[in-house]
Amino acid sequence: MLKHSRQRESIKQFLMQRCDHPSAETVYWGIKEEFPNISLGTVYRNLSLLAEIGEILKISTGKGPDRFDANVQPHYHFFCNECGSVLDLKMESIEHINVIADHEFRGKVEGSVTHFFGKCPDCLEKEISQKSC
């Protein structure tokens, strides 16, 4: 059984109030007022532990720092190639791709991770407004 930690609980609560998928550093600065002596290393360790036990998601973007999400329900993420933001993508499930992948595979497909890339609405709007000038 995992020992209760006020710091870990505060980290989880901070994530639950956000929908922008913050980095560990953002989490650190977000809870530093409540825990002035907390270290960035402690935040990293707690985020890793929370992800390991399935209470949060750790999202590796391939560019920049990992991001974290308190929503552990199956959903999709969009990565902006311009500003680096990570957004939830509202769409119907495409879990059937696991069945398609498993069909010709000699092993057993048990899951998949799908990410979408492009320009977020804010970056697209900026691009359009710059072109109209």
Disulfide bonds with the S-S distance in Angstrom:
none
